[in-house]
Amino acid sequence: LYTQTRGFQGDFAMGSKINRSFFAIVGIAAILVSGCETLDPYTGESETSKATKGALIGAAAGVVAGLMSGDDALERRQHALIGAGIGALAGGAVGNYMDKQEAELRAELQGTGVSVTRAGDNITLNMPGNVTFDTDSAALRPQFFGVLNSVGKVLTEYDKTVVEVAGHTDSTGSDAYNMQLSQRRANTVGEYLYIQGIMDQRIISVGMGEHHPIADNSTAEGRQLNRRVEITLVPVTAS
């Protein structure tokens, strides 16, 4: 499912988002530090616990270190989330956690046209073109907002997952253009999930272009099915 090439594309597209997230974390840490200040009983001056400072700085550094280690984008996200303090799943807890998440996604997305597929411990949401984007567009269709709101609601509750957003196109246009369009579509969905409160380090946005069709591109119906976004949820594990 994940290859080195896909990981590189995702990391390249997410570069500015990683930087933004790091500074956001540092900013949050500063706010938390200000809320943990006490008065020195001898001087009367405000001071911050050394332990508090160390824990907050360590959390921010853990995220950055995680993103830069590992063999591919998925592994780097795993390390980043563990470094940020999100506990990893292990053993039988993995399947149970994903079972519950799958059930909630199916309930939330019933009747939306979005399919939910389970492969091992991974869950993939297939969002076809009649739900997501018009031809030659990376702008979300109005009916897609509710779908992504429902997905964001579940992802917020189940935060021990890496979220891969893969954009796909039909075969209309050049290969290079479709690759770029699919990346923009993936970025749009990833940004929307981020706005919904999904932690930036969880998201990998990749463009797949026209290379993975699921229907016949010679028909309008087939092209609409191929013009899709797939969101794959992978559990955060220690290994």
C-alpha positions as CSV (number, residue, x, y, z in Angstrom):
1,L,0.0,0.0,0.0
2,Y,2.8,2.4,0.9
3,T,5.9,2.8,-1.2
4,Q,9.0,4.9,-0.9
5,T,8.0,7.0,-3.9
6,R,4.6,7.7,-2.4
7,G,6.1,8.6,0.9
8,F,8.5,11.0,-0.8
9,Q,5.6,12.7,-2.7
10,G,3.6,13.0,0.5
11,D,6.6,14.5,2.5
12,F,7.3,17.0,-0.3
13,A,3.7,18.2,-0.5
14,M,3.5,18.4,3.3
15,G,6.7,20.3,3.9
16,S,5.1,23.7,4.5
17,K,2.4,22.0,6.7
18,I,5.1,20.3,8.8
19,N,6.8,23.7,9.5
20,R,3.4,25.3,10.3
21,S,2.6,22.5,12.7
22,F,5.9,22.7,14.5
23,F,5.5,26.5,15.1
24,A,1.9,25.8,16.1
25,I,3.1,23.3,18.7
26,V,5.7,25.7,20.0
27,G,3.1,28.4,20.3
28,I,0.7,26.0,22.2
29,A,3.6,25.0,24.4
30,A,4.2,28.7,25.2
31,I,0.6,29.2,26.2
32,L,0.7,26.1,28.4
33,V,3.9,27.3,30.0
34,S,2.2,30.6,30.9
35,G,-0.6,28.7,32.5
36,C,1.8,26.7,34.7
37,E,3.6,29.6,36.3
38,T,3.8,29.9,40.1
39,L,5.0,32.6,42.5
40,D,8.4,32.1,44.1
41,P,7.7,32.1,47.8
42,Y,10.9,34.0,48.5
43,T,11.1,36.6,45.7
44,G,7.4,36.9,44.9
45,E,8.3,36.7,41.2
46,S,6.6,34.5,38.7
47,E,8.4,31.3,37.7
48,T,7.8,28.2,35.6
49,S,8.4,24.7,36.8
50,K,11.6,23.3,35.3
51,A,9.8,19.9,34.9
52,T,6.9,21.7,33.0
53,K,9.4,23.4,30.7
54,G,11.2,20.2,30.0
55,A,8.1,18.2,29.2
56,L,6.7,20.8,26.8
57,I,9.9,21.4,24.9
58,G,10.4,17.6,24.8
59,A,6.9,17.1,23.2
60,A,7.6,19.6,20.4
61,A,11.1,18.2,19.7
62,G,9.6,14.7,19.7
63,V,7.3,15.6,16.8
64,V,10.0,17.0,14.7
65,A,12.4,14.1,15.3
66,G,9.7,11.6,14.4
67,L,9.0,13.2,11.1
68,M,12.6,13.1,10.1
69,S,13.2,9.4,11.1
70,G,11.9,6.2,9.7
71,D,12.1,4.5,6.3
72,D,9.1,6.2,4.6
73,A,6.4,8.8,5.2
74,L,4.1,6.4,7.1
75,E,6.9,5.3,9.5
76,R,7.9,8.9,10.1
77,R,4.3,9.9,10.9
78,Q,4.1,6.9,13.3
79,H,7.3,8.1,15.1
80,A,6.1,11.7,15.1
81,L,2.8,10.9,16.7
82,I,4.4,8.7,19.4
83,G,6.9,11.5,20.0
84,A,4.0,13.9,20.4
85,G,2.6,11.8,23.2
86,I,-0.1,9.8,21.3
87,G,0.2,6.3,22.6
88,A,0.9,3.5,20.2
89,L,-1.5,0.5,19.8
90,A,-0.2,-3.0,20.3
91,G,-1.4,-6.6,20.1
92,G,-5.1,-7.3,20.1
93,A,-5.8,-3.6,20.9
94,V,-5.0,-2.7,17.3
95,G,-7.8,-4.7,15.7
96,N,-10.3,-3.8,18.4
97,Y,-9.5,-0.1,18.0
98,M,-9.9,-0.2,14.2
99,D,-13.1,-2.3,14.5
100,K,-14.7,0.4,16.6
101,Q,-13.5,3.1,14.2
102,E,-14.8,1.3,11.2
103,A,-18.2,0.8,12.8
104,E,-18.5,4.5,13.5
105,L,-17.4,5.5,10.0
106,R,-20.0,3.2,8.4
107,A,-22.7,4.7,10.6
108,E,-21.6,8.3,9.9
109,L,-21.2,7.7,6.1
110,Q,-24.3,5.6,5.4
111,G,-26.2,6.9,2.4
112,T,-23.4,9.4,1.4
113,G,-22.1,7.4,-1.6
114,V,-18.7,6.8,0.2
115,S,-17.6,3.2,0.6
116,V,-15.8,1.9,3.6
117,T,-13.3,-0.9,2.9
118,R,-11.3,-2.9,5.5
119,A,-8.0,-4.5,4.6
120,G,-6.4,-6.1,7.6
121,D,-6.1,-3.3,10.2
122,N,-6.3,-0.5,7.5
123,I,-9.5,1.3,6.6
124,T,-10.0,3.0,3.2
125,L,-12.8,5.5,2.4
126,N,-13.5,5.8,-1.3
127,M,-15.1,9.1,-2.2
128,P,-16.1,9.2,-5.9
129,G,-16.3,12.2,-8.2
130,N,-20.1,12.7,-7.7
131,V,-19.3,13.5,-4.0
132,T,-15.9,15.2,-4.3
133,F,-14.7,17.3,-7.3
134,D,-16.0,18.4,-10.7
135,T,-14.0,17.7,-13.8
136,D,-10.7,19.7,-13.8
137,S,-11.3,21.1,-10.4
138,A,-9.7,20.9,-7.0
139,A,-12.4,22.9,-5.3
140,L,-14.6,20.8,-2.9
141,R,-18.2,20.3,-4.0
142,P,-20.7,21.7,-1.5
143,Q,-22.1,18.2,-0.7
144,F,-18.6,17.1,0.2
145,F,-18.4,19.3,3.3
146,G,-20.9,17.2,5.3
147,V,-19.0,14.0,4.4
148,L,-15.7,15.4,5.5
149,N,-17.2,16.8,8.6
150,S,-18.4,13.3,9.5
151,V,-15.0,11.8,8.7
152,G,-13.3,14.5,10.8
153,K,-15.6,13.8,13.7
154,V,-14.6,10.1,13.8
155,L,-10.9,10.9,13.2
156,T,-10.9,13.3,16.2
157,E,-12.3,10.6,18.4
158,Y,-9.9,8.0,17.1
159,D,-6.6,9.8,17.0
160,K,-4.3,6.8,17.0
161,T,-4.3,6.6,13.2
162,V,-2.2,8.0,10.4
163,V,-4.4,9.5,7.6
164,E,-3.3,9.1,4.0
165,V,-5.3,11.3,1.6
166,A,-4.7,10.1,-2.0
167,G,-6.1,12.1,-4.9
168,H,-7.0,10.5,-8.2
169,T,-8.1,11.7,-11.6
170,D,-9.6,10.4,-14.8
171,S,-7.5,10.1,-18.0
172,T,-8.7,13.4,-19.5
173,G,-5.7,15.7,-20.1
174,S,-1.9,15.0,-19.9
175,D,-0.3,12.7,-17.4
176,A,1.7,15.6,-15.9
177,Y,-1.3,17.8,-15.5
178,N,-3.4,15.0,-13.9
179,M,-0.6,14.3,-11.5
180,Q,-0.5,17.9,-10.4
181,L,-4.3,18.1,-10.3
182,S,-4.6,14.9,-8.1
183,Q,-2.0,16.4,-5.7
184,R,-4.0,19.6,-5.4
185,R,-7.1,17.6,-4.7
186,A,-5.4,15.6,-2.0
187,N,-4.0,18.8,-0.5
188,T,-7.5,20.4,-0.4
189,V,-8.9,17.4,1.5
190,G,-5.9,17.3,3.8
191,E,-6.3,21.0,4.6
192,Y,-10.0,20.6,5.3
193,L,-9.3,17.8,7.8
194,Y,-6.6,20.0,9.4
195,I,-9.2,22.8,9.8
196,Q,-11.5,20.3,11.4
197,G,-8.9,19.8,14.1
198,I,-7.0,16.7,12.8
199,M,-3.4,16.9,13.9
200,D,-1.2,17.9,11.0
201,Q,1.4,15.1,11.7
202,R,-1.3,12.5,11.1
203,I,-1.9,13.6,7.5
204,I,0.0,12.4,4.4
205,S,-1.3,14.0,1.1
206,V,-0.3,12.3,-2.1
207,G,-1.3,12.7,-5.8
208,M,-1.7,9.5,-7.8
209,G,-2.8,11.1,-11.1
210,E,-4.6,8.8,-13.6
211,H,-2.5,5.7,-12.9
212,H,-4.9,3.8,-10.6
213,P,-8.3,3.7,-12.3
214,I,-11.1,1.7,-10.8
215,A,-13.4,2.1,-13.8
216,D,-13.4,2.5,-17.6
217,N,-12.2,6.0,-18.6
218,S,-14.0,5.7,-21.9
219,T,-17.3,6.4,-20.3
220,A,-18.6,9.4,-18.4
221,E,-19.7,7.2,-15.5
222,G,-16.2,5.5,-15.4
223,R,-14.4,8.9,-15.4
224,Q,-16.5,10.1,-12.5
225,L,-15.6,7.0,-10.5
226,N,-11.9,7.5,-11.2
227,R,-12.1,11.2,-10.3
228,R,-12.0,10.4,-6.6
229,V,-10.3,10.8,-3.2
230,E,-9.3,7.8,-1.1
231,I,-8.6,8.3,2.6
232,T,-6.7,5.4,4.2
233,L,-6.5,5.1,8.0
234,V,-3.5,3.2,9.4
235,P,-3.2,2.5,13.1
236,V,-0.3,4.0,15.0
237,T,1.9,1.1,16.3
238,A,5.2,1.0,18.0
239,S,6.8,-1.1,15.3
